[in-house]
Amino acid sequence: MRRKFANSIAYLVLICGAVMMVFPFLWMFLCAFKTHYEVTQYPPQFLPEQFSFENFKKAFSMAPFLKYFVNSLVVMAASVICTTITTILGAFAFSRLRFPGPEVVFSVLLRLMMIPFEMLIITNYTTIVDMGLYNRLPALVLPFVSSIFYTYILKGFFDTVPESLYYSARIDGASNWRYLWRIMVPLARPSLVTIILLNALSSWNSFMWPLYITSDAASRTLPYGLQVFTTEAGSSPELLMAASTVVVVPMIILFIFARKFIVTGVARGGLKG
């Protein structure tokens, strides 16, 4: 009885936490289809009288959200591709290749993770301006073409692969390059999927760096474009909710379908043995 009671309390707490986390997103989604009167009336009306896409049409006519959406997709795809390639190469080098002081180099790189990105903004900004990339999409990708955190996850998985497999492939005449892409990468597919998903989420939600490095509407991404739209929409919360839905819903759908891959990949990549 005590165990059942404890389980019931635990499930009740989890349900309450889930409701508290999901309700703001549900309210945002519903308000995106309401009229101005329905959003501002008191007491609040939970469901709209009619689901209409009029708010989305007005939001897209007031700001180039389609352009923001395309920019976000381009930046996310470029960041995911570059980061995945550098992560695979870096993880394989630290896991299998023999060179002087790999443990020291990797430990130093791990310590660099303690430096917050905000401390590097001025240096990165100066570098991007000197390269002539200000207000261009490559500037949104260049500082994030590699990640020691993702390298750490993938290296943890590579370390679980028996070294005898590596030496057998080398004896059979396979080069390091061929062994990496023909054997290691297919085996590390769960961890790679996790890295890709986490990188896609962080790239899509990036706000601070685009805020500093872009000022033109042609190079804005969705999060920054939404922040600018808050001043353009004025006192129209229904338009803000419609624009916020465009920004948030794609990542919510991605997370719902990919949450198991994220948890599994992190767990497998962070354990050795």
Backbone bond lengths (Angstrom), bond angles and torsions (degrees), N, CA, C in turn:
res aa  C-N    CA-C-N  psi(-1)  N-CA   C-N-CA  omega(-1)  CA-C   N-CA-C  phi
1 M - - - 1.455 - - 1.532 111.30 -
2 R 1.345 115.45 -41.16 1.457 118.15 179.03 1.533 111.32 -63.20
3 R 1.355 115.48 -40.09 1.456 118.50 179.38 1.521 111.38 -65.84
4 K 1.337 116.58 -41.22 1.459 119.60 178.01 1.518 111.06 -64.19
5 F 1.332 115.93 -40.28 1.463 119.49 179.18 1.530 110.88 -64.67
6 A 1.341 116.44 -42.53 1.464 120.51 178.86 1.521 111.17 -64.38
7 N 1.344 116.68 -40.91 1.464 119.82 177.46 1.516 111.48 -64.08
8 S 1.327 116.73 -39.26 1.466 120.61 179.06 1.524 111.06 -63.51
9 I 1.336 116.06 -42.68 1.468 119.72 178.00 1.527 110.50 -63.95
10 A 1.332 116.14 -41.50 1.463 119.92 -179.61 1.521 110.96 -63.37
11 Y 1.345 116.69 -44.65 1.469 119.65 178.81 1.519 111.29 -65.64
12 L 1.333 116.73 -36.32 1.462 120.07 178.76 1.529 110.66 -64.01
13 V 1.329 116.20 -43.34 1.465 120.20 178.21 1.529 110.69 -63.63
14 L 1.338 116.86 -41.93 1.455 120.68 179.27 1.526 111.62 -64.48
15 I 1.325 116.47 -40.89 1.464 120.47 178.71 1.528 110.62 -64.13
16 C 1.336 116.48 -43.63 1.468 119.82 178.41 1.532 110.91 -62.59
17 G 1.322 116.13 -41.85 1.461 119.19 177.60 1.513 112.38 -64.09
18 A 1.344 116.44 -39.44 1.460 120.12 179.16 1.528 111.16 -64.68
19 V 1.333 116.05 -41.54 1.469 120.04 179.35 1.527 110.46 -64.06
20 M 1.336 116.36 -42.35 1.467 119.96 179.89 1.528 111.60 -63.64
21 M 1.326 117.19 -33.43 1.460 119.92 -179.36 1.525 112.50 -80.56
22 V 1.328 117.27 -34.86 1.459 120.88 -174.91 1.525 111.72 -84.37
23 F 1.326 117.46 -31.35 1.471 120.13 -172.84 1.528 113.31 -58.49
24 P 1.345 120.77 -43.81 1.485 118.63 179.30 1.529 113.10 -58.78
25 F 1.336 116.57 -39.10 1.463 119.24 178.81 1.530 110.63 -69.35
26 L 1.321 117.32 -39.02 1.464 120.47 177.78 1.522 110.61 -64.77
27 W 1.321 117.23 -42.03 1.468 120.92 179.05 1.526 110.95 -64.83
28 M 1.317 117.29 -40.35 1.463 121.17 176.24 1.524 110.65 -59.80
29 F 1.336 116.45 -46.17 1.460 120.88 -178.45 1.531 110.94 -63.14
30 L 1.314 117.77 -42.71 1.467 120.86 -179.36 1.529 111.33 -68.80
31 C 1.335 116.59 -40.18 1.467 119.19 179.83 1.527 112.15 -66.14
32 A 1.325 116.73 -23.77 1.465 119.53 179.04 1.519 111.75 -65.54
33 F 1.324 117.82 -20.38 1.472 121.96 -178.86 1.521 112.41 -106.01
34 K 1.326 117.86 3.30 1.461 120.60 -178.54 1.524 110.90 -92.03
35 T 1.310 115.03 161.06 1.460 120.21 172.63 1.532 108.95 -82.08
36 H 1.325 115.12 170.66 1.464 119.43 -179.89 1.531 110.63 -61.42
37 Y 1.320 117.38 -38.84 1.461 120.62 179.99 1.526 111.05 -65.85
38 E 1.325 117.72 -41.49 1.461 121.15 -179.11 1.525 112.13 -66.77
39 V 1.328 116.75 -32.62 1.465 119.96 -179.60 1.523 111.39 -73.77
40 T 1.321 116.93 -36.99 1.468 121.03 -172.91 1.521 113.76 -96.61
41 Q 1.316 118.82 -5.99 1.463 119.03 -176.64 1.524 111.20 -72.03
42 Y 1.313 115.85 156.53 1.465 123.16 177.30 1.528 108.93 -132.27
43 P 1.334 116.95 131.49 1.465 129.09 -0.27 1.526 111.80 -68.69
44 P 1.327 116.72 156.21 1.465 119.82 -175.06 1.526 112.39 -61.58
45 Q 1.309 114.94 145.62 1.460 122.20 175.24 1.522 108.95 -99.62
46 F 1.335 116.42 122.63 1.460 120.43 -172.64 1.528 111.54 -71.29
47 L 1.319 118.38 -52.77 1.461 122.30 -177.57 1.519 110.56 -102.88
48 P 1.315 118.22 142.78 1.474 119.99 175.19 1.524 110.33 -71.99
49 E 1.326 115.53 151.34 1.460 119.08 178.14 1.518 111.51 -66.93
50 Q 1.317 116.76 -30.46 1.468 121.26 179.73 1.532 109.16 -149.87
51 F 1.324 115.94 130.95 1.462 120.82 177.93 1.530 108.87 -79.76
52 S 1.323 114.36 111.59 1.464 120.46 -178.24 1.523 109.39 -130.10
53 F 1.334 116.21 146.57 1.454 121.99 179.63 1.528 111.40 -94.60
54 E 1.329 117.31 18.47 1.452 121.07 -177.80 1.527 111.83 -63.04
55 N 1.337 116.72 -38.48 1.472 119.61 179.51 1.525 111.24 -63.80
56 F 1.315 117.03 -37.65 1.460 120.53 178.67 1.530 110.32 -66.67
57 K 1.329 116.99 -40.11 1.460 120.47 178.78 1.530 110.78 -63.09
58 K 1.346 116.56 -43.53 1.460 119.64 179.65 1.524 111.22 -65.77
59 A 1.343 116.51 -41.63 1.470 120.29 -179.65 1.530 110.77 -62.57
60 F 1.326 116.92 -42.78 1.465 120.72 -179.30 1.527 111.74 -70.96
61 S 1.331 116.88 -25.10 1.464 119.40 177.66 1.530 111.82 -79.98
62 M 1.323 117.03 -26.36 1.462 121.58 -179.00 1.528 112.40 -85.15
63 A 1.323 117.21 -26.53 1.472 120.94 -179.17 1.527 108.74 -143.65
64 P 1.327 117.91 148.37 1.475 120.90 -178.18 1.533 112.32 -78.60
65 F 1.334 116.06 67.08 1.456 119.65 -177.20 1.533 112.07 -66.41
66 L 1.317 116.69 -28.24 1.464 118.67 176.93 1.524 110.12 -64.09
67 K 1.324 117.11 -40.25 1.466 121.35 176.32 1.520 110.46 -65.24
68 Y 1.328 116.93 -42.78 1.461 120.44 177.07 1.526 110.74 -60.36
69 F 1.322 115.66 -40.96 1.467 120.46 -178.54 1.527 110.79 -64.40
70 V 1.332 116.38 -43.86 1.467 120.12 179.00 1.522 110.67 -64.85
71 N 1.344 116.68 -41.74 1.466 119.77 177.81 1.522 111.56 -60.44
72 S 1.323 116.44 -42.60 1.460 120.05 179.35 1.525 111.07 -63.60
73 L 1.330 116.68 -40.34 1.466 119.74 178.14 1.524 111.53 -64.55
74 V 1.327 116.70 -42.89 1.469 120.33 -179.24 1.525 110.30 -64.74
75 V 1.326 116.71 -46.27 1.466 120.64 -179.47 1.520 110.47 -64.20
76 M 1.329 117.19 -42.05 1.454 120.43 179.85 1.520 111.41 -64.30
77 A 1.338 117.40 -44.81 1.464 120.45 -179.61 1.525 111.03 -64.18
78 A 1.336 117.48 -44.80 1.465 120.17 179.75 1.515 111.51 -64.43
79 S 1.320 116.70 -41.76 1.464 120.18 179.55 1.521 111.49 -64.83
80 V 1.327 116.75 -42.28 1.466 120.58 -179.35 1.531 110.46 -64.48
81 I 1.323 117.20 -44.73 1.470 120.71 -178.51 1.527 110.83 -63.91
82 C 1.330 116.83 -49.97 1.470 120.11 -178.04 1.524 111.39 -64.32
83 T 1.326 116.80 -45.62 1.459 119.84 -177.55 1.521 111.19 -66.05
84 T 1.323 117.66 -38.76 1.466 120.13 179.52 1.516 111.33 -63.48
85 I 1.337 117.37 -43.37 1.467 120.70 -179.60 1.524 111.00 -64.71
86 T 1.341 117.47 -48.17 1.464 119.93 -179.71 1.518 111.75 -66.04
87 T 1.323 117.19 -33.62 1.465 120.24 178.70 1.519 110.74 -66.77
88 I 1.330 116.96 -43.94 1.467 120.44 179.25 1.523 110.61 -61.36
89 L 1.316 116.77 -46.59 1.464 120.45 -178.37 1.534 110.91 -65.87
90 G 1.327 117.40 -44.10 1.454 120.32 -178.91 1.520 112.48 -66.65
91 A 1.335 116.81 -43.25 1.460 120.18 -179.99 1.524 111.47 -64.18
92 F 1.312 116.85 -40.28 1.465 119.93 178.89 1.525 110.82 -66.54
93 A 1.317 117.17 -39.22 1.463 120.21 -179.92 1.523 111.26 -63.43
94 F 1.313 117.06 -44.76 1.464 120.03 -179.20 1.529 112.36 -74.96
95 S 1.306 117.88 -22.88 1.456 120.97 -177.38 1.520 113.81 -89.99
96 R 1.335 118.03 -35.96 1.461 120.36 -171.35 1.530 114.65 -121.46
97 L 1.311 118.02 -35.35 1.450 119.12 -176.10 1.529 110.95 -76.13
98 R 1.287 115.53 149.00 1.455 121.64 -178.86 1.529 109.38 -108.60
99 F 1.328 116.55 116.60 1.454 122.85 177.18 1.528 107.62 -147.51
100 P 1.319 118.55 163.34 1.468 121.11 -174.75 1.530 112.63 -62.01
101 G 1.315 116.43 125.39 1.461 122.95 172.60 1.506 117.23 66.60
102 P 1.345 120.88 45.00 1.470 119.24 179.70 1.521 112.78 -65.54
103 E 1.345 117.61 -36.38 1.458 120.07 179.94 1.522 111.38 -65.54
104 V 1.339 115.60 -40.20 1.463 119.22 179.84 1.526 110.89 -66.13
105 V 1.326 116.41 -45.61 1.465 120.50 -179.47 1.528 110.52 -62.12
106 F 1.330 115.97 -44.03 1.471 118.99 -177.73 1.523 111.05 -68.54
107 S 1.326 117.75 -37.59 1.461 120.11 178.07 1.527 111.17 -65.82
108 V 1.338 116.63 -36.95 1.468 119.66 176.47 1.523 110.50 -64.39
109 L 1.321 116.63 -42.23 1.466 120.10 178.58 1.527 111.17 -64.15
110 L 1.328 116.80 -38.26 1.467 119.47 177.63 1.525 111.20 -64.59
111 R 1.316 117.00 -36.55 1.469 120.03 178.28 1.522 111.34 -66.87
112 L 1.318 116.63 -27.93 1.465 119.33 178.02 1.522 111.91 -66.05
113 M 1.342 116.83 -19.10 1.462 119.48 177.63 1.521 111.83 -65.74
114 M 1.339 117.06 -20.38 1.468 120.24 179.58 1.523 112.44 -76.06
115 I 1.336 117.04 -11.93 1.461 120.53 177.80 1.522 108.81 -82.97
116 P 1.319 119.72 116.75 1.471 120.37 -179.64 1.515 111.72 -66.84
117 F 1.313 114.90 150.65 1.461 119.96 -177.88 1.526 111.36 -63.07
118 E 1.330 117.27 -28.93 1.455 120.29 -178.82 1.527 112.21 -60.48
119 M 1.335 117.60 -28.47 1.465 120.67 179.32 1.529 111.95 -74.51
120 L 1.324 117.15 -16.42 1.461 121.15 -177.16 1.525 112.83 -101.67
121 I 1.312 116.98 -1.75 1.461 119.72 -173.58 1.525 111.66 -62.92
122 I 1.331 117.15 -44.07 1.471 119.80 -176.94 1.522 110.28 -63.71
123 T 1.338 116.25 -44.72 1.466 119.73 179.48 1.530 111.12 -63.34
124 N 1.327 116.29 -46.56 1.468 119.73 179.36 1.527 111.42 -63.94
125 Y 1.323 115.87 -39.36 1.474 119.67 179.47 1.524 110.67 -62.49
126 T 1.335 116.77 -45.12 1.466 120.26 179.24 1.524 111.24 -62.21
127 T 1.324 115.95 -40.78 1.464 119.99 179.56 1.523 111.52 -64.10
128 I 1.329 116.70 -44.69 1.461 120.68 -179.78 1.527 111.31 -63.76
129 V 1.324 117.30 -41.46 1.467 120.61 179.26 1.523 110.38 -65.34
130 D 1.340 116.88 -42.58 1.468 119.84 179.28 1.525 111.78 -63.86
131 M 1.319 117.30 -28.99 1.466 121.14 178.95 1.525 112.17 -82.72
132 G 1.320 117.27 -4.89 1.456 121.05 179.46 1.510 114.05 74.17
133 L 1.327 117.14 27.51 1.461 121.16 -177.20 1.526 113.01 -105.84
134 Y 1.329 117.08 8.20 1.462 118.92 179.47 1.525 110.29 -61.80
135 N 1.322 115.73 137.24 1.465 123.28 -179.30 1.525 112.36 67.10
136 R 1.327 117.25 26.27 1.455 121.26 176.24 1.523 109.63 -125.65
137 L 1.315 115.45 150.96 1.459 120.04 -176.51 1.529 113.37 -62.59
138 P 1.345 120.68 -36.29 1.470 118.52 177.48 1.517 113.77 -57.08
139 A 1.328 117.32 -27.62 1.464 120.13 178.56 1.522 111.89 -65.47
140 L 1.336 117.76 -25.37 1.459 121.56 179.16 1.521 112.26 -79.93
141 V 1.323 116.38 -13.99 1.472 120.93 -176.42 1.518 112.19 -105.75
142 L 1.327 116.92 -37.31 1.468 122.00 -169.75 1.531 113.91 -54.51
143 P 1.346 121.02 -44.27 1.471 119.05 -178.65 1.523 113.81 -70.89
144 F 1.326 118.41 -7.08 1.464 120.59 -174.51 1.527 112.31 -122.57
145 V 1.313 116.91 28.82 1.466 119.97 -179.25 1.529 111.78 -79.59
146 S 1.314 118.10 -7.46 1.463 120.84 176.56 1.519 109.06 -145.96
147 S 1.317 115.34 157.56 1.460 120.86 -179.12 1.520 108.97 -149.55
148 I 1.315 117.22 122.99 1.456 120.66 178.50 1.530 110.45 -71.42
149 F 1.331 117.59 -27.81 1.465 119.82 178.46 1.522 111.03 -65.56
150 Y 1.327 117.06 -46.71 1.456 120.31 177.66 1.527 110.78 -66.71
151 T 1.327 116.88 -35.67 1.469 120.12 176.19 1.523 110.67 -62.81
152 Y 1.325 116.19 -39.13 1.467 120.84 178.10 1.524 110.85 -63.05
153 I 1.326 117.45 -42.51 1.464 120.93 179.30 1.523 110.79 -62.80
154 L 1.335 116.14 -48.11 1.467 119.47 -176.64 1.528 111.46 -71.18
155 K 1.314 117.67 -35.71 1.459 119.90 177.21 1.526 110.50 -62.80
156 G 1.340 116.83 -38.48 1.455 119.84 177.24 1.517 112.13 -59.87
157 F 1.321 116.94 -35.44 1.466 119.36 177.17 1.525 110.72 -75.30
158 F 1.325 117.34 -42.92 1.466 119.70 178.77 1.529 111.67 -58.78
159 D 1.329 116.40 -33.93 1.466 119.95 -179.88 1.527 112.33 -67.16
160 T 1.331 117.48 -22.59 1.464 119.71 179.68 1.524 112.36 -79.96
161 V 1.328 117.81 -15.28 1.466 120.97 178.01 1.534 108.57 -75.98
162 P 1.326 119.34 127.26 1.472 121.12 -177.55 1.526 112.20 -57.64
163 E 1.321 115.58 137.12 1.459 119.71 178.55 1.523 111.64 -66.54
164 S 1.342 117.17 -23.13 1.466 119.95 178.43 1.523 111.21 -60.86
165 L 1.345 116.73 -32.05 1.458 120.39 177.40 1.526 110.19 -66.03
166 Y 1.324 116.38 -38.98 1.471 120.95 178.77 1.526 110.67 -65.46
167 Y 1.331 116.40 -46.78 1.461 119.31 -178.54 1.538 111.51 -68.01
168 S 1.316 116.65 -34.03 1.466 119.17 176.82 1.516 111.15 -64.10
169 A 1.321 115.91 -42.27 1.464 119.47 178.59 1.525 111.30 -65.85
170 R 1.323 116.52 -38.00 1.456 119.47 178.54 1.531 111.18 -66.63
171 I 1.336 116.95 -39.36 1.464 120.38 178.33 1.522 110.79 -63.75
172 D 1.343 116.26 -36.24 1.462 120.54 179.62 1.523 112.59 -75.44
173 G 1.309 117.76 -0.27 1.458 120.92 175.14 1.513 115.08 99.79
174 A 1.339 118.45 5.13 1.462 120.91 -179.80 1.526 109.75 -77.61
175 S 1.295 116.19 134.32 1.461 121.00 176.33 1.527 109.56 -77.76
176 N 1.318 116.15 167.79 1.465 119.92 176.88 1.523 111.22 -59.28
177 W 1.317 115.87 -39.48 1.466 120.74 -179.16 1.533 110.97 -63.43
178 R 1.329 115.52 -45.59 1.462 119.24 -179.49 1.532 111.49 -68.66
179 Y 1.325 116.66 -40.17 1.465 120.50 178.43 1.531 110.75 -61.87
180 L 1.329 115.92 -39.46 1.464 119.79 -179.34 1.517 111.64 -62.82
181 W 1.345 116.75 -50.89 1.463 119.77 -171.59 1.535 113.24 -84.66
182 R 1.324 117.96 -22.53 1.461 120.69 -178.60 1.532 112.43 -93.35
183 I 1.327 117.87 -26.30 1.465 120.14 -174.41 1.528 111.91 -119.32
184 M 1.335 116.75 -55.78 1.459 120.11 -173.40 1.529 113.25 -68.06
185 V 1.319 116.42 -46.06 1.460 119.43 -178.13 1.530 112.24 -62.81
186 P 1.353 120.44 -46.48 1.475 118.58 176.12 1.527 113.14 -60.93
187 L 1.326 117.65 -36.25 1.460 120.11 178.73 1.526 111.72 -68.17
188 A 1.321 116.54 -32.00 1.466 121.32 -176.27 1.518 112.78 -91.28
189 R 1.310 118.00 18.65 1.460 120.80 -176.52 1.532 113.53 -56.46
190 P 1.349 120.57 -42.96 1.477 118.94 178.35 1.530 112.94 -60.02
191 S 1.321 116.92 -44.20 1.464 119.46 178.85 1.520 111.30 -67.03
192 L 1.322 117.40 -37.11 1.458 120.47 178.88 1.523 111.44 -65.73
193 V 1.320 116.45 -39.74 1.470 119.83 177.17 1.522 109.89 -61.89
194 T 1.322 116.89 -41.03 1.462 120.78 177.75 1.524 111.21 -62.00
195 I 1.323 116.47 -45.96 1.459 120.57 179.97 1.522 111.17 -61.42
196 I 1.320 116.39 -43.45 1.463 120.33 179.92 1.530 111.11 -62.94
197 L 1.324 116.58 -43.43 1.464 120.02 -178.81 1.526 111.83 -66.88
198 L 1.323 117.34 -45.43 1.461 120.46 178.60 1.525 111.21 -62.42
199 N 1.323 115.99 -40.95 1.461 119.56 179.40 1.528 111.15 -66.84
200 A 1.323 116.60 -39.09 1.466 119.93 178.31 1.525 111.01 -63.43
201 L 1.328 116.71 -42.35 1.465 120.53 179.03 1.526 111.45 -63.18
202 S 1.331 116.56 -47.36 1.467 119.55 -178.17 1.528 111.56 -66.98
203 S 1.327 117.54 -37.32 1.457 120.44 179.42 1.524 111.27 -68.48
204 W 1.307 117.05 -42.13 1.462 120.58 -179.47 1.527 111.50 -64.78
205 N 1.345 116.96 -37.32 1.464 121.32 -176.02 1.520 113.17 -90.39
206 S 1.326 118.08 1.79 1.463 120.45 -178.01 1.534 110.67 -61.64
207 F 1.324 115.61 131.17 1.464 120.18 -177.73 1.527 112.78 -127.54
208 M 1.339 116.88 -46.51 1.465 119.47 -171.77 1.529 112.15 -63.93
209 W 1.341 117.47 -47.17 1.460 119.56 -177.95 1.527 112.32 -64.67
210 P 1.341 120.73 -46.70 1.476 119.09 174.93 1.519 113.03 -59.93
211 L 1.336 116.91 -30.87 1.458 119.93 178.75 1.521 111.50 -62.46
212 Y 1.330 117.51 -36.18 1.464 121.24 -178.22 1.524 112.83 -85.16
213 I 1.310 117.53 -33.74 1.463 120.55 -167.40 1.516 113.42 -100.41
214 T 1.323 118.60 -5.30 1.464 121.36 178.55 1.521 110.08 -130.63
215 S 1.294 115.85 143.38 1.468 121.53 175.34 1.518 111.45 -135.09
216 D 1.315 116.72 -8.27 1.463 122.18 -178.17 1.520 109.28 -98.97
217 A 1.321 116.46 141.05 1.468 120.50 -179.42 1.523 111.73 -62.91
218 A 1.328 118.07 -25.99 1.459 121.15 -177.25 1.521 112.41 -70.00
219 S 1.327 118.38 -18.64 1.460 121.31 -177.83 1.522 113.05 -116.46
220 R 1.305 118.27 10.67 1.465 121.00 179.62 1.521 111.00 -77.86
221 T 1.318 115.37 150.46 1.454 121.62 172.08 1.527 108.96 -102.00
222 L 1.313 116.16 174.50 1.461 120.00 -173.90 1.532 114.09 -61.17
223 P 1.340 120.82 -48.69 1.472 118.78 -179.40 1.526 113.14 -59.11
224 Y 1.337 116.79 -43.78 1.466 119.55 178.40 1.522 110.60 -69.06
225 G 1.323 117.12 -39.85 1.454 120.21 177.50 1.515 112.30 -61.92
226 L 1.331 116.66 -35.33 1.464 119.95 177.66 1.524 110.77 -67.23
227 Q 1.327 117.11 -38.44 1.458 119.89 179.03 1.525 110.87 -64.51
228 V 1.333 117.21 -39.77 1.464 121.03 177.03 1.527 110.06 -67.12
229 F 1.334 116.26 -36.27 1.461 120.27 -177.58 1.528 111.85 -67.45
230 T 1.328 118.04 -24.61 1.464 120.32 -179.86 1.522 111.68 -60.88
231 T 1.323 117.80 -30.93 1.462 120.31 176.88 1.520 111.72 -82.57
232 E 1.341 116.01 -30.31 1.465 119.31 -179.70 1.524 111.38 -75.47
233 A 1.326 116.99 -34.02 1.464 120.03 -178.27 1.514 112.22 -75.20
234 G 1.344 116.91 -21.90 1.450 120.10 178.07 1.516 111.88 64.16
235 S 1.331 116.21 -128.44 1.460 121.95 -177.13 1.529 110.56 -97.24
236 S 1.320 116.94 49.90 1.465 122.04 178.39 1.523 108.65 -122.23
237 P 1.325 117.45 79.94 1.471 119.48 -176.34 1.518 113.07 -62.66
238 E 1.343 117.60 -27.69 1.466 118.72 179.81 1.525 111.35 -66.28
239 L 1.352 117.29 -34.04 1.458 120.55 176.95 1.530 110.94 -71.47
240 L 1.331 116.55 -37.45 1.462 120.24 177.17 1.524 111.41 -64.51
241 M 1.332 115.86 -38.31 1.462 119.31 178.64 1.529 111.30 -68.31
242 A 1.332 115.98 -36.52 1.468 119.19 177.67 1.531 110.57 -66.08
243 A 1.334 116.75 -43.68 1.461 119.82 178.49 1.519 111.38 -66.20
244 S 1.330 117.29 -38.68 1.464 120.98 178.60 1.523 111.28 -65.12
245 T 1.315 116.55 -34.66 1.459 120.36 178.25 1.518 111.05 -63.74
246 V 1.329 116.48 -39.92 1.461 120.20 178.66 1.524 110.64 -62.25
247 V 1.329 116.83 -35.34 1.460 121.02 -178.04 1.524 111.50 -76.86
248 V 1.325 117.16 -41.07 1.465 121.24 -167.94 1.524 113.21 -89.51
249 V 1.315 117.56 -40.56 1.469 121.04 -171.03 1.528 113.47 -57.72
250 P 1.347 120.60 -43.10 1.475 118.10 179.48 1.526 113.78 -57.09
251 M 1.329 117.70 -40.64 1.461 120.27 179.99 1.526 111.91 -74.19
252 I 1.328 117.31 -31.21 1.466 119.52 175.88 1.527 109.85 -64.78
253 I 1.321 116.69 -44.31 1.471 120.45 178.55 1.524 110.14 -62.91
254 L 1.332 116.56 -43.60 1.469 119.85 179.13 1.521 110.93 -61.70
255 F 1.326 117.37 -42.34 1.460 120.44 -178.96 1.520 111.69 -67.69
256 I 1.323 117.63 -38.62 1.473 120.57 -179.09 1.520 110.38 -61.61
257 F 1.319 116.86 -43.66 1.462 119.93 -177.21 1.528 112.83 -81.48
258 A 1.332 117.31 -18.61 1.461 119.32 -173.70 1.520 113.75 -114.49
259 R 1.329 118.80 6.18 1.464 119.96 -174.66 1.529 112.03 -63.14
260 K 1.337 117.61 -35.72 1.459 120.04 179.81 1.525 111.37 -66.49
261 F 1.334 116.53 -38.37 1.465 119.83 178.32 1.525 110.72 -65.14
262 I 1.337 116.54 -38.28 1.461 120.10 -179.21 1.522 111.17 -64.50
263 V 1.327 116.57 -49.13 1.469 120.66 -178.81 1.522 111.12 -64.89
264 T 1.341 116.31 -45.17 1.467 120.21 -178.84 1.521 111.39 -64.63
265 G 1.320 117.00 -44.40 1.455 120.28 -177.51 1.523 112.25 -65.42
266 V 1.329 117.45 -42.20 1.466 120.58 178.76 1.529 110.40 -65.02
267 A 1.341 116.87 -41.29 1.452 120.41 -179.81 1.530 111.90 -65.52
268 R 1.320 116.93 -41.49 1.452 120.39 -179.88 1.516 112.71 -73.59
269 G 1.332 115.60 -33.90 1.464 119.19 -179.35 1.502 113.42 -78.67
270 G 1.338 118.14 -22.20 1.448 120.70 -177.88 1.496 114.63 -92.08
271 L 1.336 118.75 -4.11 1.467 123.07 -179.85 1.509 110.25 -113.19
272 K 1.302 115.60 146.27 1.464 121.60 178.50 1.518 108.63 -120.36
273 G 1.360 115.45 135.72 1.455 118.36 178.49 1.512 110.53 119.64
